[in-house]
Every structure is written in structure tokens, then in C-alpha cells.
């Protein structure tokens, strides 16, 4: 018969040695995988959130699960709310390089550099389009002013001719 005793945030399972054995085996398995894959607590926390953000275990509980001798205290952990999410997260990371391994950190750094460079490229493309529009506007203004200058020069030439004719008549 299972009894659940509330102790704040955890429920203790007592009286079911089969469940306690299964919990102890699960703890040993996740410890082995964590050590073999060189996973950090942060890696496991992030993976738990990725898998199901509603079943994330606190960091202090996670540390208690991985503490030496925790297999003997397996009954102090809620199977469904504590051990299962940790187990699922660790199993999904098994055999993969640790997300905080030097390779992954370097890879993330390169991804960030590429992202920043792409953002800069997008900004420069927008700036170029703006400057192209501005150049087109200024070219049209220059053309308009050139036309105005040509018209004014023509008017000056006509006035010069008029002045010359008037002076010729006066002399």
C-alpha cells in the first residue's frame, strides 16, 4: 500500500519497495548518463524547460537528486514530479555533446557572430536603399536646377540682345 506524506514541496512514497527500487535505479541511471556525457545542472535545467516547461524541477532539488547517496533516499523524491522530468531531460541529452562543452560554446559564438553580421547586412541594405532614394531625389533636383539655369541664361541672352538693340538705336 502506498502512502504519500506531504513535506512541503515533495511527497514521500513509503511502503512500496518496488517503487523505491525503481526510483533508486532511475537516479543511478541519470547520474551515470550525467557523468558520461559531462552534463551540467544548467544543461539539464534548460532541457527540462525545452521538453515541458510545466514540469521543471528546482535547481536545489536537482542537486539533491545527484548528490552522493541519493539512491538510498529515493523515496524522498516524488516519482512523477521530480524523477521523471529529470530522467526524460537527461535521457534526451544522452550521447550528445554537452551544450556547455567548449565545442558547443564555440559553435554558439560563431552563430552569434553570424547573426550579428546578418543584422548589420540588413541594416546596411536598408541604408543603401535610403541613400539610393536620396541620390535619385538630388539628381532630379540638379536636373530641375539645370533646366532653370538654362532658362535664366536664355532670358539673360535675350535681355542682352534687347539692351544691345536699344543702345544701337540710341547712338
PyMOL commands that place a pseudoatom at each C-alpha (Angstrom):
pseudoatom trace, name=CA, resn=UNK, resi=1, chain=A, elem=C, hetatm=0, pos=[0.000, 0.000, 0.000]
pseudoatom trace, name=CA, resn=UNK, resi=2, chain=A, elem=C, hetatm=0, pos=[1.324, 3.442, -0.978]
pseudoatom trace, name=CA, resn=UNK, resi=3, chain=A, elem=C, hetatm=0, pos=[1.230, 6.308, 1.456]
pseudoatom trace, name=CA, resn=UNK, resi=4, chain=A, elem=C, hetatm=0, pos=[2.090, 9.821, 0.459]
pseudoatom trace, name=CA, resn=UNK, resi=5, chain=A, elem=C, hetatm=0, pos=[3.261, 12.128, 3.201]
pseudoatom trace, name=CA, resn=UNK, resi=6, chain=A, elem=C, hetatm=0, pos=[3.368, 15.798, 2.344]
pseudoatom trace, name=CA, resn=UNK, resi=7, chain=A, elem=C, hetatm=0, pos=[6.624, 17.562, 3.313]
pseudoatom trace, name=CA, resn=UNK, resi=8, chain=A, elem=C, hetatm=0, pos=[6.203, 20.961, 1.741]
pseudoatom trace, name=CA, resn=UNK, resi=9, chain=A, elem=C, hetatm=0, pos=[7.192, 20.758, -1.884]
pseudoatom trace, name=CA, resn=UNK, resi=10, chain=A, elem=C, hetatm=0, pos=[7.832, 16.963, -2.007]
pseudoatom trace, name=CA, resn=UNK, resi=11, chain=A, elem=C, hetatm=0, pos=[5.739, 13.883, -1.455]
pseudoatom trace, name=CA, resn=UNK, resi=12, chain=A, elem=C, hetatm=0, pos=[7.393, 10.896, 0.117]
pseudoatom trace, name=CA, resn=UNK, resi=13, chain=A, elem=C, hetatm=0, pos=[6.430, 7.457, -1.102]
pseudoatom trace, name=CA, resn=UNK, resi=14, chain=A, elem=C, hetatm=0, pos=[6.572, 4.917, 1.669]
pseudoatom trace, name=CA, resn=UNK, resi=15, chain=A, elem=C, hetatm=0, pos=[5.579, 1.309, 1.906]
pseudoatom trace, name=CA, resn=UNK, resi=16, chain=A, elem=C, hetatm=0, pos=[6.219, 0.385, -1.776]
pseudoatom trace, name=CA, resn=UNK, resi=17, chain=A, elem=C, hetatm=0, pos=[9.675, -1.150, -2.062]
pseudoatom trace, name=CA, resn=UNK, resi=18, chain=A, elem=C, hetatm=0, pos=[9.188, -1.863, -5.776]
pseudoatom trace, name=CA, resn=UNK, resi=19, chain=A, elem=C, hetatm=0, pos=[8.598, 1.856, -6.444]
pseudoatom trace, name=CA, resn=UNK, resi=20, chain=A, elem=C, hetatm=0, pos=[11.552, 2.790, -4.231]
pseudoatom trace, name=CA, resn=UNK, resi=21, chain=A, elem=C, hetatm=0, pos=[13.795, 0.349, -6.149]
pseudoatom trace, name=CA, resn=UNK, resi=22, chain=A, elem=C, hetatm=0, pos=[12.628, 1.763, -9.467]
pseudoatom trace, name=CA, resn=UNK, resi=23, chain=A, elem=C, hetatm=0, pos=[13.310, 5.301, -8.235]
pseudoatom trace, name=CA, resn=UNK, resi=24, chain=A, elem=C, hetatm=0, pos=[16.780, 4.301, -6.997]
pseudoatom trace, name=CA, resn=UNK, resi=25, chain=A, elem=C, hetatm=0, pos=[17.570, 2.674, -10.366]
pseudoatom trace, name=CA, resn=UNK, resi=26, chain=A, elem=C, hetatm=0, pos=[16.351, 5.789, -12.174]
pseudoatom trace, name=CA, resn=UNK, resi=27, chain=A, elem=C, hetatm=0, pos=[18.588, 8.003, -10.020]
pseudoatom trace, name=CA, resn=UNK, resi=28, chain=A, elem=C, hetatm=0, pos=[21.611, 5.789, -10.674]
pseudoatom trace, name=CA, resn=UNK, resi=29, chain=A, elem=C, hetatm=0, pos=[20.897, 5.793, -14.416]
pseudoatom trace, name=CA, resn=UNK, resi=30, chain=A, elem=C, hetatm=0, pos=[20.644, 9.590, -14.650]
pseudoatom trace, name=CA, resn=UNK, resi=31, chain=A, elem=C, hetatm=0, pos=[23.791, 10.014, -12.560]
pseudoatom trace, name=CA, resn=UNK, resi=32, chain=A, elem=C, hetatm=0, pos=[25.708, 7.682, -14.903]
pseudoatom trace, name=CA, resn=UNK, resi=33, chain=A, elem=C, hetatm=0, pos=[24.456, 9.485, -18.002]
pseudoatom trace, name=CA, resn=UNK, resi=34, chain=A, elem=C, hetatm=0, pos=[25.233, 12.897, -16.482]
pseudoatom trace, name=CA, resn=UNK, resi=35, chain=A, elem=C, hetatm=0, pos=[28.784, 11.829, -15.663]
pseudoatom trace, name=CA, resn=UNK, resi=36, chain=A, elem=C, hetatm=0, pos=[29.383, 10.066, -19.005]
pseudoatom trace, name=CA, resn=UNK, resi=37, chain=A, elem=C, hetatm=0, pos=[28.014, 12.965, -21.043]
pseudoatom trace, name=CA, resn=UNK, resi=38, chain=A, elem=C, hetatm=0, pos=[29.619, 15.593, -18.775]
pseudoatom trace, name=CA, resn=UNK, resi=39, chain=A, elem=C, hetatm=0, pos=[26.297, 17.389, -18.411]
pseudoatom trace, name=CA, resn=UNK, resi=40, chain=A, elem=C, hetatm=0, pos=[25.949, 20.363, -16.104]
pseudoatom trace, name=CA, resn=UNK, resi=41, chain=A, elem=C, hetatm=0, pos=[22.980, 21.223, -13.929]
pseudoatom trace, name=CA, resn=UNK, resi=42, chain=A, elem=C, hetatm=0, pos=[22.264, 24.107, -16.300]
pseudoatom trace, name=CA, resn=UNK, resi=43, chain=A, elem=C, hetatm=0, pos=[22.211, 21.723, -19.272]
pseudoatom trace, name=CA, resn=UNK, resi=44, chain=A, elem=C, hetatm=0, pos=[19.624, 19.563, -17.523]
pseudoatom trace, name=CA, resn=UNK, resi=45, chain=A, elem=C, hetatm=0, pos=[17.518, 22.544, -16.362]
pseudoatom trace, name=CA, resn=UNK, resi=46, chain=A, elem=C, hetatm=0, pos=[17.418, 24.000, -19.885]
pseudoatom trace, name=CA, resn=UNK, resi=47, chain=A, elem=C, hetatm=0, pos=[16.496, 20.628, -21.361]
pseudoatom trace, name=CA, resn=UNK, resi=48, chain=A, elem=C, hetatm=0, pos=[13.689, 20.130, -18.827]
pseudoatom trace, name=CA, resn=UNK, resi=49, chain=A, elem=C, hetatm=0, pos=[12.269, 23.505, -19.858]
pseudoatom trace, name=CA, resn=UNK, resi=50, chain=A, elem=C, hetatm=0, pos=[12.558, 22.583, -23.542]
pseudoatom trace, name=CA, resn=UNK, resi=51, chain=A, elem=C, hetatm=0, pos=[10.766, 19.285, -23.033]
pseudoatom trace, name=CA, resn=UNK, resi=52, chain=A, elem=C, hetatm=0, pos=[7.953, 20.528, -20.799]
pseudoatom trace, name=CA, resn=UNK, resi=53, chain=A, elem=C, hetatm=0, pos=[8.147, 23.859, -19.015]
pseudoatom trace, name=CA, resn=UNK, resi=54, chain=A, elem=C, hetatm=0, pos=[5.332, 22.850, -16.653]
pseudoatom trace, name=CA, resn=UNK, resi=55, chain=A, elem=C, hetatm=0, pos=[7.406, 20.086, -15.031]
pseudoatom trace, name=CA, resn=UNK, resi=56, chain=A, elem=C, hetatm=0, pos=[10.676, 21.863, -14.298]
pseudoatom trace, name=CA, resn=UNK, resi=57, chain=A, elem=C, hetatm=0, pos=[12.329, 20.854, -11.033]
pseudoatom trace, name=CA, resn=UNK, resi=58, chain=A, elem=C, hetatm=0, pos=[14.092, 23.421, -8.868]
pseudoatom trace, name=CA, resn=UNK, resi=59, chain=A, elem=C, hetatm=0, pos=[17.874, 23.588, -9.026]
pseudoatom trace, name=CA, resn=UNK, resi=60, chain=A, elem=C, hetatm=0, pos=[18.198, 22.642, -5.350]
pseudoatom trace, name=CA, resn=UNK, resi=61, chain=A, elem=C, hetatm=0, pos=[16.055, 19.527, -5.905]
pseudoatom trace, name=CA, resn=UNK, resi=62, chain=A, elem=C, hetatm=0, pos=[18.095, 18.653, -8.980]
pseudoatom trace, name=CA, resn=UNK, resi=63, chain=A, elem=C, hetatm=0, pos=[21.298, 18.906, -6.936]
pseudoatom trace, name=CA, resn=UNK, resi=64, chain=A, elem=C, hetatm=0, pos=[19.789, 16.715, -4.201]
pseudoatom trace, name=CA, resn=UNK, resi=65, chain=A, elem=C, hetatm=0, pos=[18.970, 14.020, -6.778]
pseudoatom trace, name=CA, resn=UNK, resi=66, chain=A, elem=C, hetatm=0, pos=[22.589, 13.991, -7.996]
pseudoatom trace, name=CA, resn=UNK, resi=67, chain=A, elem=C, hetatm=0, pos=[24.110, 14.150, -4.502]
pseudoatom trace, name=CA, resn=UNK, resi=68, chain=A, elem=C, hetatm=0, pos=[26.114, 11.114, -3.369]
pseudoatom trace, name=CA, resn=UNK, resi=69, chain=A, elem=C, hetatm=0, pos=[23.918, 8.572, -1.635]
pseudoatom trace, name=CA, resn=UNK, resi=70, chain=A, elem=C, hetatm=0, pos=[20.669, 9.927, -3.045]
pseudoatom trace, name=CA, resn=UNK, resi=71, chain=A, elem=C, hetatm=0, pos=[19.749, 6.444, -4.352]
pseudoatom trace, name=CA, resn=UNK, resi=72, chain=A, elem=C, hetatm=0, pos=[19.298, 5.324, -0.751]
pseudoatom trace, name=CA, resn=UNK, resi=73, chain=A, elem=C, hetatm=0, pos=[16.914, 8.249, -0.196]
pseudoatom trace, name=CA, resn=UNK, resi=74, chain=A, elem=C, hetatm=0, pos=[14.989, 7.670, -3.423]
pseudoatom trace, name=CA, resn=UNK, resi=75, chain=A, elem=C, hetatm=0, pos=[11.707, 7.532, -1.563]
pseudoatom trace, name=CA, resn=UNK, resi=76, chain=A, elem=C, hetatm=0, pos=[12.130, 11.213, -0.630]
pseudoatom trace, name=CA, resn=UNK, resi=77, chain=A, elem=C, hetatm=0, pos=[11.613, 12.249, -4.261]
pseudoatom trace, name=CA, resn=UNK, resi=78, chain=A, elem=C, hetatm=0, pos=[8.231, 12.367, -5.986]
pseudoatom trace, name=CA, resn=UNK, resi=79, chain=A, elem=C, hetatm=0, pos=[8.474, 9.927, -8.868]
pseudoatom trace, name=CA, resn=UNK, resi=80, chain=A, elem=C, hetatm=0, pos=[6.207, 11.762, -11.320]
pseudoatom trace, name=CA, resn=UNK, resi=81, chain=A, elem=C, hetatm=0, pos=[7.019, 15.375, -10.464]
pseudoatom trace, name=CA, resn=UNK, resi=82, chain=A, elem=C, hetatm=0, pos=[10.756, 15.113, -9.760]
pseudoatom trace, name=CA, resn=UNK, resi=83, chain=A, elem=C, hetatm=0, pos=[12.401, 11.961, -11.061]
pseudoatom trace, name=CA, resn=UNK, resi=84, chain=A, elem=C, hetatm=0, pos=[10.511, 11.554, -14.342]
pseudoatom trace, name=CA, resn=UNK, resi=85, chain=A, elem=C, hetatm=0, pos=[11.240, 15.082, -15.676]
pseudoatom trace, name=CA, resn=UNK, resi=86, chain=A, elem=C, hetatm=0, pos=[14.919, 14.777, -14.711]
pseudoatom trace, name=CA, resn=UNK, resi=87, chain=A, elem=C, hetatm=0, pos=[15.119, 11.319, -16.271]
pseudoatom trace, name=CA, resn=UNK, resi=88, chain=A, elem=C, hetatm=0, pos=[13.473, 12.497, -19.515]
pseudoatom trace, name=CA, resn=UNK, resi=89, chain=A, elem=C, hetatm=0, pos=[15.775, 15.516, -19.779]
pseudoatom trace, name=CA, resn=UNK, resi=90, chain=A, elem=C, hetatm=0, pos=[18.958, 13.552, -19.089]
pseudoatom trace, name=CA, resn=UNK, resi=91, chain=A, elem=C, hetatm=0, pos=[17.956, 10.700, -21.448]
pseudoatom trace, name=CA, resn=UNK, resi=92, chain=A, elem=C, hetatm=0, pos=[17.261, 13.193, -24.258]
pseudoatom trace, name=CA, resn=UNK, resi=93, chain=A, elem=C, hetatm=0, pos=[20.778, 14.606, -23.817]
pseudoatom trace, name=CA, resn=UNK, resi=94, chain=A, elem=C, hetatm=0, pos=[22.471, 11.201, -23.623]
pseudoatom trace, name=CA, resn=UNK, resi=95, chain=A, elem=C, hetatm=0, pos=[25.275, 10.761, -26.147]
pseudoatom trace, name=CA, resn=UNK, resi=96, chain=A, elem=C, hetatm=0, pos=[25.093, 14.372, -27.317]
pseudoatom trace, name=CA, resn=UNK, resi=97, chain=A, elem=C, hetatm=0, pos=[27.912, 16.770, -26.582]
pseudoatom trace, name=CA, resn=UNK, resi=98, chain=A, elem=C, hetatm=0, pos=[27.188, 18.857, -23.552]
pseudoatom trace, name=CA, resn=UNK, resi=99, chain=A, elem=C, hetatm=0, pos=[25.558, 22.117, -24.575]
pseudoatom trace, name=CA, resn=UNK, resi=100, chain=A, elem=C, hetatm=0, pos=[28.158, 23.808, -22.415]
pseudoatom trace, name=CA, resn=UNK, resi=101, chain=A, elem=C, hetatm=0, pos=[31.101, 21.868, -23.884]
pseudoatom trace, name=CA, resn=UNK, resi=102, chain=A, elem=C, hetatm=0, pos=[33.864, 24.001, -25.434]
pseudoatom trace, name=CA, resn=UNK, resi=103, chain=A, elem=C, hetatm=0, pos=[32.742, 22.896, -28.910]
pseudoatom trace, name=CA, resn=UNK, resi=104, chain=A, elem=C, hetatm=0, pos=[29.135, 23.959, -28.275]
pseudoatom trace, name=CA, resn=UNK, resi=105, chain=A, elem=C, hetatm=0, pos=[30.231, 27.255, -26.726]
pseudoatom trace, name=CA, resn=UNK, resi=106, chain=A, elem=C, hetatm=0, pos=[32.448, 27.988, -29.723]
pseudoatom trace, name=CA, resn=UNK, resi=107, chain=A, elem=C, hetatm=0, pos=[29.670, 26.965, -32.112]
pseudoatom trace, name=CA, resn=UNK, resi=108, chain=A, elem=C, hetatm=0, pos=[27.205, 29.230, -30.300]
pseudoatom trace, name=CA, resn=UNK, resi=109, chain=A, elem=C, hetatm=0, pos=[29.765, 32.035, -30.513]
pseudoatom trace, name=CA, resn=UNK, resi=110, chain=A, elem=C, hetatm=0, pos=[30.028, 31.592, -34.283]
pseudoatom trace, name=CA, resn=UNK, resi=111, chain=A, elem=C, hetatm=0, pos=[26.239, 31.523, -34.584]
pseudoatom trace, name=CA, resn=UNK, resi=112, chain=A, elem=C, hetatm=0, pos=[26.060, 34.781, -32.637]
pseudoatom trace, name=CA, resn=UNK, resi=113, chain=A, elem=C, hetatm=0, pos=[28.715, 36.369, -34.864]
pseudoatom trace, name=CA, resn=UNK, resi=114, chain=A, elem=C, hetatm=0, pos=[26.787, 35.290, -37.975]
pseudoatom trace, name=CA, resn=UNK, resi=115, chain=A, elem=C, hetatm=0, pos=[23.526, 36.611, -36.510]
pseudoatom trace, name=CA, resn=UNK, resi=116, chain=A, elem=C, hetatm=0, pos=[25.125, 39.986, -35.705]
pseudoatom trace, name=CA, resn=UNK, resi=117, chain=A, elem=C, hetatm=0, pos=[26.711, 40.159, -39.164]
pseudoatom trace, name=CA, resn=UNK, resi=118, chain=A, elem=C, hetatm=0, pos=[23.364, 39.346, -40.808]
pseudoatom trace, name=CA, resn=UNK, resi=119, chain=A, elem=C, hetatm=0, pos=[21.710, 42.096, -38.783]
pseudoatom trace, name=CA, resn=UNK, resi=120, chain=A, elem=C, hetatm=0, pos=[24.446, 44.505, -39.887]
pseudoatom trace, name=CA, resn=UNK, resi=121, chain=A, elem=C, hetatm=0, pos=[23.991, 43.426, -43.521]
pseudoatom trace, name=CA, resn=UNK, resi=122, chain=A, elem=C, hetatm=0, pos=[20.233, 44.041, -43.252]
pseudoatom trace, name=CA, resn=UNK, resi=123, chain=A, elem=C, hetatm=0, pos=[20.893, 47.464, -41.723]
pseudoatom trace, name=CA, resn=UNK, resi=124, chain=A, elem=C, hetatm=0, pos=[23.360, 48.340, -44.474]
pseudoatom trace, name=CA, resn=UNK, resi=125, chain=A, elem=C, hetatm=0, pos=[20.925, 47.206, -47.184]
pseudoatom trace, name=CA, resn=UNK, resi=126, chain=A, elem=C, hetatm=0, pos=[18.241, 49.472, -45.703]
pseudoatom trace, name=CA, resn=UNK, resi=127, chain=A, elem=C, hetatm=0, pos=[20.756, 52.335, -45.520]
pseudoatom trace, name=CA, resn=UNK, resi=128, chain=A, elem=C, hetatm=0, pos=[21.776, 51.770, -49.152]
pseudoatom trace, name=CA, resn=UNK, resi=129, chain=A, elem=C, hetatm=0, pos=[18.128, 51.835, -50.252]
pseudoatom trace, name=CA, resn=UNK, resi=130, chain=A, elem=C, hetatm=0, pos=[17.606, 55.071, -48.328]
pseudoatom trace, name=CA, resn=UNK, resi=131, chain=A, elem=C, hetatm=0, pos=[20.742, 56.613, -49.818]
pseudoatom trace, name=CA, resn=UNK, resi=132, chain=A, elem=C, hetatm=0, pos=[19.744, 55.471, -53.331]
pseudoatom trace, name=CA, resn=UNK, resi=133, chain=A, elem=C, hetatm=0, pos=[16.393, 57.206, -52.867]
pseudoatom trace, name=CA, resn=UNK, resi=134, chain=A, elem=C, hetatm=0, pos=[18.189, 60.329, -51.640]
pseudoatom trace, name=CA, resn=UNK, resi=135, chain=A, elem=C, hetatm=0, pos=[20.591, 60.275, -54.623]
pseudoatom trace, name=CA, resn=UNK, resi=136, chain=A, elem=C, hetatm=0, pos=[17.626, 59.935, -57.020]
pseudoatom trace, name=CA, resn=UNK, resi=137, chain=A, elem=C, hetatm=0, pos=[15.951, 62.932, -55.345]
pseudoatom trace, name=CA, resn=UNK, resi=138, chain=A, elem=C, hetatm=0, pos=[19.136, 65.017, -55.589]
pseudoatom trace, name=CA, resn=UNK, resi=139, chain=A, elem=C, hetatm=0, pos=[19.668, 64.057, -59.257]
pseudoatom trace, name=CA, resn=UNK, resi=140, chain=A, elem=C, hetatm=0, pos=[16.124, 65.235, -60.014]
pseudoatom trace, name=CA, resn=UNK, resi=141, chain=A, elem=C, hetatm=0, pos=[16.806, 68.490, -58.159]
pseudoatom trace, name=CA, resn=UNK, resi=142, chain=A, elem=C, hetatm=0, pos=[20.038, 69.012, -60.087]
pseudoatom trace, name=CA, resn=UNK, resi=143, chain=A, elem=C, hetatm=0, pos=[18.202, 68.381, -63.346]
pseudoatom trace, name=CA, resn=UNK, resi=144, chain=A, elem=C, hetatm=0, pos=[15.476, 70.858, -62.358]
pseudoatom trace, name=CA, resn=UNK, resi=145, chain=A, elem=C, hetatm=0, pos=[18.057, 73.478, -61.400]
pseudoatom trace, name=CA, resn=UNK, resi=146, chain=A, elem=C, hetatm=0, pos=[19.993, 72.852, -64.637]
pseudoatom trace, name=CA, resn=UNK, resi=147, chain=A, elem=C, hetatm=0, pos=[16.777, 73.469, -66.566]
pseudoatom trace, name=CA, resn=UNK, resi=148, chain=A, elem=C, hetatm=0, pos=[16.179, 76.647, -64.537]
pseudoatom trace, name=CA, resn=UNK, resi=149, chain=A, elem=C, hetatm=0, pos=[19.744, 77.833, -65.155]
pseudoatom trace, name=CA, resn=UNK, resi=150, chain=A, elem=C, hetatm=0, pos=[19.340, 77.174, -68.893]
pseudoatom trace, name=CA, resn=UNK, resi=151, chain=A, elem=C, hetatm=0, pos=[16.080, 79.166, -68.901]
pseudoatom trace, name=CA, resn=UNK, resi=152, chain=A, elem=C, hetatm=0, pos=[17.674, 82.033, -66.962]
pseudoatom trace, name=CA, resn=UNK, resi=153, chain=A, elem=C, hetatm=0, pos=[20.704, 82.065, -69.284]
pseudoatom trace, name=CA, resn=UNK, resi=154, chain=A, elem=C, hetatm=0, pos=[18.352, 82.230, -72.260]
pseudoatom trace, name=CA, resn=UNK, resi=155, chain=A, elem=C, hetatm=0, pos=[16.484, 85.155, -70.629]
pseudoatom trace, name=CA, resn=UNK, resi=156, chain=A, elem=C, hetatm=0, pos=[19.792, 86.916, -69.917]
pseudoatom trace, name=CA, resn=UNK, resi=157, chain=A, elem=C, hetatm=0, pos=[20.840, 86.413, -73.531]
pseudoatom trace, name=CA, resn=UNK, resi=158, chain=A, elem=C, hetatm=0, pos=[17.514, 87.859, -74.708]
pseudoatom trace, name=CA, resn=UNK, resi=159, chain=A, elem=C, hetatm=0, pos=[17.881, 90.871, -72.383]
pseudoatom trace, name=CA, resn=UNK, resi=160, chain=A, elem=C, hetatm=0, pos=[21.450, 91.378, -73.599]
pseudoatom trace, name=CA, resn=UNK, resi=161, chain=A, elem=C, hetatm=0, pos=[20.122, 91.409, -77.165]
pseudoatom trace, name=CA, resn=UNK, resi=162, chain=A, elem=C, hetatm=0, pos=[17.384, 93.849, -76.173]
pseudoatom trace, name=CA, resn=UNK, resi=163, chain=A, elem=C, hetatm=0, pos=[19.894, 96.152, -74.432]
pseudoatom trace, name=CA, resn=UNK, resi=164, chain=A, elem=C, hetatm=0, pos=[22.228, 95.974, -77.427]
pseudoatom trace, name=CA, resn=UNK, resi=165, chain=A, elem=C, hetatm=0, pos=[19.433, 96.888, -79.847]
pseudoatom trace, name=CA, resn=UNK, resi=166, chain=A, elem=C, hetatm=0, pos=[18.315, 99.755, -77.638]
pseudoatom trace, name=CA, resn=UNK, resi=167, chain=A, elem=C, hetatm=0, pos=[21.840, 101.089, -77.414]
pseudoatom trace, name=CA, resn=UNK, resi=168, chain=A, elem=C, hetatm=0, pos=[22.282, 100.809, -81.168]
pseudoatom trace, name=CA, resn=UNK, resi=169, chain=A, elem=C, hetatm=0, pos=[19.102, 102.842, -81.664]
pseudoatom trace, name=CA, resn=UNK, resi=170, chain=A, elem=C, hetatm=0, pos=[20.216, 105.471, -79.198]
pseudoatom trace, name=CA, resn=UNK, resi=171, chain=A, elem=C, hetatm=0, pos=[23.572, 106.016, -80.751]
for i in range(1, 171): cmd.bond("trace and resi %d" % i, "trace and resi %d" % (i + 1))
show_as sticks, trace
zoom trace
